[in-house]
Amino acid sequence: MGARMGIRAQGGPSLKPWFAAMSVACIAWLLMACPALAQEMLQTIQTANQEDEIVYIDDEGFIRVFDPQTPPQMPAVTFRSPEGGWFDAVMADVNGDGDDEIIAVSDNGMLKIYDPVVAAGPVQPDRQYHGVYWDELFATQLPGKPLLLATGEFDDNPLTREIVVVFEEAEQPQNSFIQIWAQPTSPFDGRVWQPLTGTRLRAIATAIATGDLDGDGRDEIAIVANEAGRLSVFRREPGNVLREFWSAASEQRPWRDVAIGNVAPETPLPELVAVRNAAPPLASLVVLRYRAPDQFEDVFLNPHLPAPRIVFLANVTNAGASQIFMLRDVPANDTRPRLFNSRSGSGASFAFEVRLDVDNGYRVAAAGDLDGDRKDEIVLARNTGLLIYQEPASSTTLTQTLMTPTNRRTLAIGNLDALGRDFLASTPVSLTFSVRAGERSPAQNVTFFNSTRSSSIPFVVEIQPRVGFVTVTPSTGATSTSLSVAVDATDLLPISELSAAEAAMLGVDLTAITPAYGANLVVMAADPLALNSPLTIPVLIEVISGIVMRPAQVGVMLQAAGSPPSCESLFPLTTEVSVLGTSGVTFTVSATTTGGPGLQEVEQAGSTSEEAIVWPSSVPWLSAASPGNSTPQTLTLTIGETEVPPPPIAEAEIVLTSTAPPLVRRVPIKVGCFQHLLYAPLLER
């Protein structure tokens, strides 16, 4: 263990020195079997599906998924929620498995999270739709009627997305309440949520967008309240306060919709893109950029007639920024387009204009990469189905149509069925050691690899809790690589020999079905965005029958006195070594020079008296005695009784031998005599 020990004599000729037992830190309970199974199964997933899916809600309130294109050997996602009555839905990866989940709110205020594609781990046989297993991660009841739903990054954990829900205040329905839900603790698997912060909006919210407008690493929330003509931007500030730091309002030119994204290539910060009901020459499309402190400046202003009622962003050219698209109502006999793009910003290179149906039936639009070509497609929804524009940068006629009833409100696009990011994995997913009490185990290897991509993941490994009996070499690396793990049980007793007090100190629950020592290898990727980091590998340790010596070494440092300086007056000294472990193990002891042989037969044990067994010694300055010769036992060591240890450092060993079980234990003894202890060497193992 490398613990330093020492005794400095300060008094008379018979000094019983202090000694320190080897320390053992507390352990934490280990991972349950299900997460380990999930890690093991994820190691077999080697492909990444880049094609997005479409989530919509049908006319009966059931959440449905349409998967326009799937890669080879991958089934299409055709999820349908087990119950109807849903009001709205969005998509985000909330459990860190590499694909998106569906977050939904119902008409009666239920907030629920579905994982429509379980990629690994245990499954429930009855949660299956068209051969694809799904799961329900979380459900809670909101205190008011839902209005809006979004996701964003609002805490300090980049691995997780938070949920924004906006609902009517139950007692004041003319007001809205904005509430952020977050996962409070690891493992951030999407199953435990609680409100993070919230605030009141004294109006009915009608549109929402989230994004990091000020570049501080946290998203802001933009809210439109159409009836009040108001556009507001909120930020989570120190003290966990959600504050409205900017707003613009006009009853004559009310705001209608808002989006956040990078639409001007000259800056990496996203812009605030909003539309309002304003007639030319006033701008109905307003693009703003954040300017400290807490102001916005115009990027560009465009008039449109009729004014748009919907604005959304799509990167249809695989450029460094998105393009602005708008949807508006147009009279039936009017030839002006209902769906069109802005020719400002990154969309200046092409024109996209479509008249659509004359009844203005398409009410909502969204964009996403449905075919995996890194260019967004545009999706519109009306009561009778979905309309997909497959190459909007070059064609207004290349389309795909799905005839299906919808609620005309919900349209979300994301990747539900692929692990498209780095995923840290290991083989094996857990380690089990069986080691004799008082000994060290042979090392076992753990191989770490990236289960979803060929790229390397740098990582560091920690042992948690920081116990001294588990070691890993090296403690840093990058996939794919193997590490060596070993267990040092030189100070660990078999579980059956632990007292209640020592078990409590070590964190061992003696009431458990199978009490055990243990620790966790916690592997943390250097990139905080790598999935499955930290990866936890349980280490279970079975300590079998054996003998433990406490302390495992004895070191004595003395300061010479007198003239000429000498340590003779400080002898003899006595100290004790406990012989612990499995009860009733018979042993022999001898005092020898370093590396000397031990006794092999009990009959060779030294002379006995009524009080103790005096064990043989080939070291003239060291003797050992004990009341008996079976565990548990106490050895009394006497140093310098008949002869003074030769200065400056004298070394010897106490060798304990047992035949059942067969084992040898060696306790190094070092005695130093120095004129100045300040410059004395450390006497350590």
N, C-alpha and C positions, 0 to 999 in steps of 0.2 A: 504493500500500500504506500510505501514511501513516507510514512509519518516519522517526524523527527522526535527523538526522545533524549532526555538528558537529566542527570542528577548533579547538583552542586552541593557538596558537603559544607555545612556552615557551623557544625556543633561538635558534639562529643564523638567518641570512638564507635558508638553503635548507632548508625543512622539507617532508618528504613526509608528508602527513596520512593519518591512519587514516580508512578509510571502511567502511561496513557494506553488505553485499549484502542485497537484499530477502529476507526469510525465507519459506520454504515449509514448512508442517508436514507430518508424515507422514500417509498415508492408510490407511484400512482397506479390506480387500477387500469387495466388494459382495454384496448378496443374490443367492442362486441364483435361477434362473428360476422354479422351482416356487412359492415364496412370492409372487413378483410376480404369477404367474398366478392364484393363489388370491385375492389382493386384487382383481384386475381382475374376476374372476367374481362376487365377493361384492357388487360394486357393483350388480349387476342384481337382487339379492334385496331386495324392498321390503315383503313381508308378514311378519308375525310370527304364528306358530301358538301359541296359548296352551293347547291341549288336551294333557294328559299322556297317556303310554302306560304299559302294564303289562308288566313283565319278570318272567318266571317260568322255571323249569327243568322240563322234562318228565321222564317216568319213565325215560328213557334217558340223562338227563344233558345234553340239548341245551338251550341257552339260547334262549328264544323270546320274541317280542314280540307283544302283542295291543293293537291300536289301536282303542278303542271308537268314537271319533268323530273325524272329520277335517274341517278347514275346506274350503270350496269350492276345487276345482282342486288340491287337495293329495292325493297318494297316501297310502294307509294304510301304516304301517310294519309289515312282516311279517318282521322279521329272524329268522333261525335260525342259530345258531353252526355253523361248518363241522365241528366235532368235538363229541362228547359227553363224558361223564365229569365234568361240572361239579358242584360241591358247593354253591356259594352265589354270589350276585351282588348288587351294589348299583349305584346310578346317581349320577353327578355330572358336571359340566362340567369336564373336566381339561385340555382343549386350547384353551379360550378361544374356541371358534367360536360360542358362543351357545346350543348345545343340549347335552344330556347324553350322556355315554358310559357304557358298561357295564363295570364292573370285576368280574372274576370270579375265583374260586379253584376248582381242580379237586380231586378226591379224592386225587390223587397229589401235591398241593402246587404246582401251576402257578398263578402269578398272571398274569393277562392283561387287557389293556384293548382293548375293541372300540369303534370309532366306527360305529354301525349305520346312520347316515345321513350320508354325505359331502355337505356342502352346497356346496362349492366346491373348485376346484383340480383337479389331475390325479387320475385314477382308474385303477384296474387293472381291465381288462375282465372278468377272471374272478372278481372280488369283487363279486358282484351277486346280490341275492335278490329275486325278483318285481319287477324293474325298479328297485330301489333299491340304489345303490352303498354298500358298507361298507368299512371299513379296520381293520387291526390295528395299534394304536399301540405296544404294549409287551408283553413277555412275560419272565418270569423264574421261576426255580425257588425255592420257599421251602424252608428247611431242616427243616421238620416238617409234620406232618399239620394241615391248616387246621381251625380251630374257628369263628372269627367274622370278619366283614368289615364295615367301615364307612368313611366319609369324614368329613373335618372341616377346620377351619382351624387349623393348628398352627405355621405359620411367619409371617413378616412380610410376605408378599405376598398381598394380598386378591384378586388376580386368579386365584389357583390354589387348588384343593382338594387336600388330602393324603389318603393312603390309610392306614387302620389295618387291619392283619392280626393276628389272634391264632392261634397254632398251638401244637401240642404240642412240647415240647422233645424232640428225638430221643433223647437219652440218659436223660432223666428224664420219661417221658410223664405222670407225675402232676402235672407243672407245665405252666403255659402261658407263652408268651412274647408280649408285646405289642410290636408293631413299627410305627413310623410311616414311611411312604415319602413322599418329596417330590421335586419337580423342582429340581435344583440350580442350573440356569442358564437364561437366556432361550434360545429364544423361548417356553418353557413351552407347548409344543405337545403335551404328553402322551406324548412318545416317549422321553424320558430320565428315569429315576427312580433314586433310590438311598436306602438307609435313612437316616432323619434321626436317630432315637433309638429306644430300646426299653428294656424292663424285664421282669423275671420276676414272674409271679404264682404263688405256691405253692398252686395249685389248678387245676382244670379249668374254664375260662371257658365259660359257657353262654349269655350274653346281653350285648349291648353297645349303648351309645347315646353320642352326642357332642353337645356344645353348650357355649356360653360361659356357664357358671354364675356366674362371678365378675365378668363385665363387663370383662375386660382386653383384649378383642379376639382372644384365642385360645380355642379350644375346650378343654374338659375331656373326659375319657373315663370313662364309668361302665361298670363291668364287674360282672356277676353270675356267681358260681360257686355253682350251685344245690346241688351235693352237699356243699359246705363251708358252705352257708348264708350266704354272704358277699356283701356289696355294697361295692364299692370305687370311689373316684373318684381319677383320676390327672390330673396337670398337667405340661406341659412347662415347666421352670423354667430360670433362668439357668444357663449352663454346659451347656445341651442335655441336662438330666437329666429323665427321665420319672419322676416321683415320686408314689407313693400318699400323698395328704395327708389322706384321710378314709376311714373304713370302718365298717361295722356288720355284725355276724355273729351268727347264732343257729342252732344245729342243730335246735332245737325249732320255730322259726318261720323256715325257710329262705326266702331271697329267690328269686324266680322270674323276674322280668323287669323291665326298666327302660326308661324313655323320658325325653327331655329336651325341654322346650318351655315356652312361656309359656301357662299355663293359668289364672292369676289376673290379671285385668285391672288390678289396682291397682299393678302394678309392671312395668317393661319387661324386667326380667331373667327369663330362663327358669327354670323350676323342675325339680327332680329328681323324677320320678314313678316310683314303684316298687311292685310287688306282691309279696306274700309269702304263704306257706302258713300262715295264722293264722286261727283260729276266733273268732267273736264271744265276748266283747265286744272282743277285740283287733282292731285295724285290719289289714285285708289290703291296703288301698290306702293308701299313705303318700306324701304330697306334701311335699317339703322345699324350702327356699330357702337359698341361700348366705348366710352371715353371717361377716364377717371377724372374726378371722383363721382361715380354714380350718375353719369349723364350719358346720353346717346346722341350721335351725330348722324346726319343724313349720308347715306352711301349713294343711293339713287332713288328718284321718285318718278313713277310712271302713271299717267292717266289712262283709264280704260272705261269704255262705255259699251254695254252696261258694266257696272262695277263687279268685280269678282266677289263671290261669297265664300269660296274655298281656296286656300293656297297650300301647296305641298312642294317638297323638294325631291329631286331625283337626279342621280348622276348617270345619265343615259349615254355618255360619251367616254366613260372611264377616265375622266379628267381629274385634276387635283381638287376640283370644287364641284358642287351640285348646281343644277339648273332649277329655275323657278317655273312651276306650272300652276295654272289657275283654272278653276271651274266656276261657271256663272250661269245664270238663267237668262235666256234670250227669247223674245216673242217667237211664236210658231212660224210666222211668215218672214222672219229675219234671217239673213244669210250670214250674219257674223258668227264666229266660232264660239261654242260653249266651253270647249277644252282647248287651252292654248298655253304657250310658254312665253316668258318674258325675253325680250331680245337684249336685255341688259345683263351685265355680269358675265358669268361663264357660259351663258346660253346664247351669246351674240352670234355664234357661228352657224346656227340653223334655225329654221322656223317650224313650229309644230302647231297646227290649227285644225280642229275637227269640229264639225257642227253637231254631231251626236243626234239623239232622238229629239224630235220637235217638242215632246211633252216635258222636257227638262227632267226626265226621270232619273238620270244619274245624279245621286246626291252626295256621294263620298268617293274619294280617290286616295291612292297610296302608291308607293313605289318600292321595288326590291329586285334583287338579282335572282330571277326565277330559273335561269338556265345555266348559271355558273360561269358566265363569260365576263364577269366583273363590270358589267354594264346593267343598269337598272331597267326593268320593264315597268310599265305603268298599268295599274289596275283600277278599274272603276266598278262601282256596284250600284245597282238599282233594284227595285222590288222583284224583278224577274230573273236576275242573274248577274254574272260577272263578265266584264269585257277587258281583255288584256291586249295591250299594244306591245308587240314583241321586239320591235326595233324602232323606237320612237325618234332616235336621232336621224333616221334616214327614211322612215316610212310611216304614213298614217293609215295604211290599208292592211298591213301585215298584222292580223289580229287573231285571237283565240277567244271563243265564247263558251261560257258554262251557263247553261240554263238551270237555274236553281233559285228558289225563293229566298230572299234576304230581308233583314230588318232595315235596310237602306241607311244604316248608321255606322256599322262596325266593319272595318277593313284593316287588318294588321298583317304585316309581311315579315317573316323571319325564318331562321333555319331551325327546324324542329328535330331533325333526324341525323345530325352529323357532329362528330367531334372534330371541329375544325381548328383547334388550337393545341399547343403543346400540352401533353398530359404525362406527368411524372409517375412512373410505375416501378415496381420491383418484383424480383423473384428470388426467394420466396416472399410471401407477403407477411410472414411471421416467423419467429425463431423460437425453438424450444431447446433448452439445455438441461442435461442431467449431470450433475457434478458432485463429487464427494465433498462433504464438509471439510474445510481446511485446505482444499486444493484448488488448482486452476484448470479450467476446461480447455480442450483443443478449440481453435478458432473455427468459426463457420463463416462462409462467404455469402454476401447479398449482392445481387447484380441490379443496377438501376438503369432504366432505359426510357426513352420517349416512345410511348405506345401509339401515338397518332401521327408523328412526323419523323422525318429523317434527321432533322436538326438536333444539335446537342443542347442539353439543358444544364448549365452550371448550377451547382448546389452546395450547400453546407449541411453537415449532420450534427445534431446535438442529442445528448442523452437526457431525457426528461422523465422524472426528476433527475437532478445531477447526482446520481449514485456513484459510489466508488467501485462497485463490483462489476460494472459493465464497461467495456472499452471498445472503441471503434477506430480502425486505422485504414486509410487516412480519414480525416474529418471533413475534407473538401474533395470535390471532384466534378466531373461532367459526364453526362450519359454519352455512350454506354460504358459503364465501368463497374468493377466489383470492389466492395469494401470487406474488411475482415473484422468480425465481431467475436469477442471472447468474454468469459465470465471468470471473475476472481472470487472464489468462495472461501478464501483463507480465514475469513472472520464470520462466515455465515453458518449458523446452526441448522440442523434439520428442523422443519416446521414443528415436528412433534416435541422437540426439546425447548421450544421458545416459551419463555414465561409471558404472562399477559402484559407485563410492563414493557418487555423488550419488543414483543409483537406490536404493541401500540406505537413504540418509538420508530419501528421500521415500517409502519403503515400496513402491516399484514393483518387481514381480517380473519381471525381464527374461527369465526362463525360461518364463513363462506363454505360452500359445498366442497371446494377444493382449494384450500388456502395455498398461496404460492408467493415466492419472491417474483419481482418483475420490474421492468422499466420499458420505456418506449424509445426507439430510434426515430427522431423527428427530422425529416429531410426537407429542407427549405430551398426552393429554387431561388436563384439570384434575381430572376425576373418576376416581379410580383404578379404579373398577369398570367404566368404559367398555371394551368389548371392542376388540381390535386396537390397543391402546395400550401401548407406543409403536408407531406406524406408521412403517416405514422405507421411504424412497423413494431408490433408488440414483441417483447422479449420475455418469454416465460422461463423461469428457472426452478428446477427441482433439485433441492439439496438432499443428497442421500446420506446414508450412515457414514460417519467419519469422526475425526477429532479436530477440534479447534484449539489453538494455543492463544491465550490472551495474557499479556501482549504477545505479538508475533516476533518481537525483538526487544532487547534490553540494551539501553545505552546509558553509560554513567560518565559524567565529566566532573573532575575534581580539580580544585585549585591548590597547588602546593603551598605549604606554610613552613615557617622556621628557617633556620640557617644551618647548613645549606638547605634550599627549598626541597621539601619532600611531602609525599602524601601518606606516609606510613601511619601517622597518628590518626588518620581518618578511617582506618580499617579496624575490625571487619564491618562490612555492610551486608544487609540482608534485603531481599526483595522477593516477591511472589509471582508465580506464573500459574494461571488457571488452566487446567486441562478439562475442556468441555466437549460437548458433542453428544453422540449417541450414548445413552446411559449403559453402564455395565461392560464397556469395552476394556479388556485387560491389556496392560502395556508394561514396557520396561523403559528405563531412563538411564542415560549415561552422559557424563560431562566429558567432552573431547575437544581436541584442537579443531580448528575450522576444517570441515570436510572429513573429519574422522568417522570411523564406523560406530554404529549403535549396537546395543545388545540384541540378540536374536531370540533368546529363550527367556521365559519368565524365571526359570530356575537360576539364571545367572544374576538375578536382581541382587543388589548388595546386601549388606548386613541389616538386620532388623532389630528393633527394640520395642518396648511397650508403646512408645509414642510415635515412632516413624520408621519408614524404610530409608536407609541411607544408601543412595545409589552410587555405583562405581564412578570414579573420576580419574581421568588421565591428565587432568590439568591441576597442578599443585595449588593454585590460588582460587579454585572454584569447587564448590561441593553442592549437591542437590539432595533433598530429602522430601518425603511425602508421607502422610498418614497411611495411605494405601496404594494399590496399584491398579485401580479401575476407575473409569469416569463416572461422575464428575470428581475431580481431585484438585488439590492445590500443591504445587511444588514450591518449596522454600529454597531459594538460592542464597548461599553464603559466599561472599567475595572477600578474599584476603584474610581468612581465619588463621591459616597456618603459614601462608606465604603471601607476600604483597605482589599484586600484578605488576609485571615489568613495565616501566614507563617508556615512552609517553603514551602508547596505545597498546593494550593487551586485548587479544581476541580469542574467543572460544565459542563452543556451541553446546547447547543442550539438545540431545538427540533422543526422541521418543519413538519407540517401535511397537507396533501391534501386528499380530498375525491374523486376527479375525475381527474386523477386516484387515487385510494386509496393507500396512501403510507406515510411512516414516514422516515424522515432523521434526524440523530443525528450528531452533530458536537461537539466532545469533546473539552473542554477548560481547559488548565492547566496553572497555574501561579505559578512560584517559586521565592522565595526570599532567597538568600544565601550570606553568608559572603565571600565565595571563589568560584567563578564559575569553577575553575579548578577541584574541587571535586564534582561539582553538578551532580545529576543524569540526564540521558537523558530523556527529556520529549517527548515521542513518543507514537504512536498509538499502 
